[in-house]
Amino acid sequence: MKKKILITGGLGFIFSHVTEYFVAKGWDVVVIDNESVGSHPEIIDGSFKYYKMNVCENAVIDVVLKEAPEYVIHAAAISDVDYSILEPHRTLLENMNGNIVMFEACRLLPSLKKFIYVSTDEVYGECEHLKDETEILFPKNPYSCSKATGSLMRLAYGSTYPSMIETTAETRFCNVFGPRQDTRKIMPLIKHSLHSGEAIPLHNEGVGYREYIYVKNIAPAIELILEKGNRTYNLTLNDGLTVRQLIERAEKVTGKKINTFPSNRAGMDLKYQMSADRIKTELGWKPLYTFDEGLEEYLKYEI
């Protein structure tokens, strides 16, 4: 029998690739997505079942129970930091409600084998050293705060409901880049500048340090966690760069100049860095692409 998976946010940048990955693997795939900014409804082609719904709606619980998937990934969220700073109430309300709905749906789901809550490296806040999964959460903007609520729910549900101890896992990605990424993010901005010559904003003088991972590394890692994982897992290659260094690397790969103009972002953490030792040692994860391989493919060959 086919394995069945339900993905919230399965039309978004990262998880549209995950949706297609599991379809190609022959899984029975169900997607719940409200087609908000950054979604990719163009991938809807009849190869998976689709519900256009906001994950905040309690009716989503009924859908999950009716579909009875063995595997659930909750990735749907308002994920733009700048928007969360402008609209903290909506960001916190929707992301927290979405988390509550999905944790409740999975608590009530008899067929559940594994539930993955998708979080972010931003829940750690400023990272003066490589943060591992046992570190205190210190979110510093409304978006990361909303994601940290799901991290706490995972612990609370796992402690309170015995059935969810072994069935619930969490991912914390570093900065993911690749095709379909929202054009407001740094990698698409760099790519756009390379093609158009237009200047791009350089937040806080470009000193912000981030780790990057190519989107094509994500789906195999998710599959691995579905098979073997029941804890929180950082996902990073430890390829960290400041934005200035990232621009320089892109210029080196393409041989083109990228123009910038000064900009400032409130609530911006200067450095995110994580340890991926747990997923490597416990689950045997190995990336398909190095950072440089992913960057070259993205900048040179991807449309």
N, C-alpha and C positions, 0 to 999 in steps of 0.2 A: 504494500500500500504506500501511496505517496505521503511524505511528511507534509504537515500543514503548518504554515507560519502566518501570523498576522503582524503587520508592521504599521505603526502609526507614524505619520510623516514620511510615508514611503514614496512620495513624489518630490521630496526636498532634494537639495544638492547632494548630500552624502548618501542618503538612503534610497534615492532613485537608483543609484548604482547597486545598492544592496538588493533592492527589489528585483532588478534585472538579473543579478547574480543567482538568486535562488530560483527564479523562473527558468534560467538556463540549466540549472542543476536538476530540474524536473520536479521541484517542490510545488505543492498547492499553495499559492500565495494570495493573501488577502491584504489589501491596503486601505487604511483610513487616513484621509487627508482633506483639508478644507481649501486647498489650492490658494493659499495666501502668498504674499510676496516671497519670491525665491523658489516656488514650487514649479514642477515640470510636468504638467498634464499631457504634454506631447508624447510621453512614454506610454500612455494608456492605449493599449492595442488589442485588448481582449485576452491577453496571455495571463492576466491575473484578475481577481475579483476586486472591485473598487467601490468604496462607500465615500461619497463626498459629505463629510461631517466634521464638525469641530470636536476635538477630543474632550473638550470641557463639558460636553453634553452628557447627562446621565444616560441618555438613550444608547450611548456607545457601549455601556455595560451589557445591555441586551444584545447588541450586535456581536460582541465578543463571545457571550455565552451561546448564542445561536450558531455561530461559526465553529465553535469548539476547537480552536487550534491547539496543537501540542506545544507550539513555540510562539512566544510573543516578544516583540521588540517595541519599546515605547521611545520613539525619537521625536515625536511632534512637539514643537515648542516655538515660541517667539524667541529667536536666537540672536538678534542684532543688539549689540551693546549700546550703540548710540541711540537707537530707538528706545531701549529700556530706560535710558537716562532721561529722555524726553517724556516718556509715558510709563513711569514706574508702576502706577496703579494697575493698568491693564496688563502689563508684562507679568507682574507678580500674581495677579488674580488668575489669569488664563493658564500660566504655566503650573501654578500650584493646584488649581482645579483639575487640570489635565492629569497631573500626577496622581491625585486622589482617585479619579475615575479609573485609571489603569491599574493601580494597585488593588483597588476594590474588585475590579473585573477579574484580575488574576487570582485573587484570594478565593473567589467563588467558582473558579474554573476547574472542574474535575479532571479534564483531559490534560492539564498543564504539565509539561515536562521541564520547561525552562522559560523564564521571563528575564529579559535584559532591559534594565533602565539605562538610558544613554545620558550621561552627564558630560562634564567638561573639566579640563585642567584649571579653569578659572575659579573653581570652588576652593582651591588652595590659597587664593589671593597671591600676594607678593611672595616669590620663591627665592629666598636667599641661598637655598641649596636644593639638590634634587629631591623633590617631595615623593615619598612613597605613600601607599594606600592607607597607612595607619596614621598619617599626619592629621592634625586638627584642621577643620574647614574654616576658612577665613575669607568669605566672599566680600568683594569691595565695590560691586555695582549691582543694580537691581536684577540684571539678567543672571549673574552668577549666584546671587542670593536665591533666586527662584529655582535654579538647578540644584542648589544645596538642599533645598527642602525635599527633593526626591531622594537624595542620598540618605537623609535622615529617615525618610519613610521606609527605605529598604531595610535599614537596621531595625526600625521599630516593628515592621511587619514580620521580619525574620525572627525576632525575639518573641513576638506575641503569638504568631500563628505557626505551629510546627511544620505544617505542610509547605511553608514558603522558605524554610531554612535552606534546603537543598535545591530549590527550584528558582531562586532569584539571584541574579548577578548584576553587575554594574560596570559600565565602561566610562573611562575619562580620557578623551582624545586630546592630543595637542592640536595645533592649528592644521586642519585638513585643507588641502588644495587640490584642484583638478577641474575637469570639464563640468559645466553647469553651475559653477559657484556664483553666488550673488555678486553682481558687478560692483557693489560697494566695498567688498573685501580687498585686501592688499594685493593678493596675487592677480585677480582679474583686472584691478586698476593698473598694475604693472604691465600686464599683457596688452591692455587697451592703449596705454601710453606708447608701448613699442610699435603698435600698428598705426596709431593716429598722430603721434608726436605731442599730444596734449599733456600738460603738466598735471601731476597728481599731488594730493595733500600729503605732507610729511608731518605726522602727528608728533608733537613734543620733541622736535628736532631729530626724529628717527632713531631715538635711543632705545625704544621698546624692544625687548628681547623675547623671541618666541621660538618654540620648536615646531618643525613642520613635518608633515607626513602626506604622501600622495594618496589620493582617494582610492586608488585601485588596491591599496594594502588593506582597506577596511573590511570588505565583505569576507575574505578568508579568515580574518581574525575573529569576526562575529561568529562565523560558522564554528570555529574552534571553541569559542566560549559556550556556544549552545551545546556542543557535544560534551565538554569537560569541565566548564567553569561554574562556580557557585559563590564567587567572591567579587570584590571590586578589582578591576584591572586597569592600570594606566596603559595607554597605547601611544608610544612615541619612539622615534629613532635616535633621540638625543642630538638631532641635527639642529642646533640652535644658532640663530643669527639675529642681530639687530635689524631694524628695517633698512637702515643705511647699507648694511652688509648684504642684505637680501637684494636690494636694488643693484648693488655692485655685481653680485653673482649673476643676476639676470642679464646685465649689460655684457658680462664676459661670455655668457652662453650664446647670446644673439649678435654681439658685436654692434649693438645700437645703444644710443644714449637715452636715458630716462630723465625728463625734467620734473622738478618738484616745486611746491610752494609751501611755506610754513603754515602749520595748523596746530590746534591744541584740542585735546580730548579730556574732558573731566572724568574723574574716577578711574583713570587708566593705571593698571598695574604695569610696572616697568619690566618685570621679568617673570616668565613662567618656565619652569623646568621640572621634569618628573623623572622618576626611576621606572623603567619597564622590566625590572628584574623578575617580578612575580609572574607575569604572563610568559616570559621566556623560560624561566626555570620550571614552573609548575605545569604549564600547558605546552611548552615546546614551540612557542610562536617564532616564526621567522618571516620577515617581510619579503614580499615579491619584488619591490622596487626600493633602491636606495633613494635618498633625497635628490641627489644629482641626476639619477636616471629619470625620476618623476618630473623634476623641473625641466629637463631637456625635452622630454616628450610633450609636456604641457605647453611650453613656450614655442617649440618649433613645429610640432606635428599635429597637435590636437586643434580641431576647428573650433 
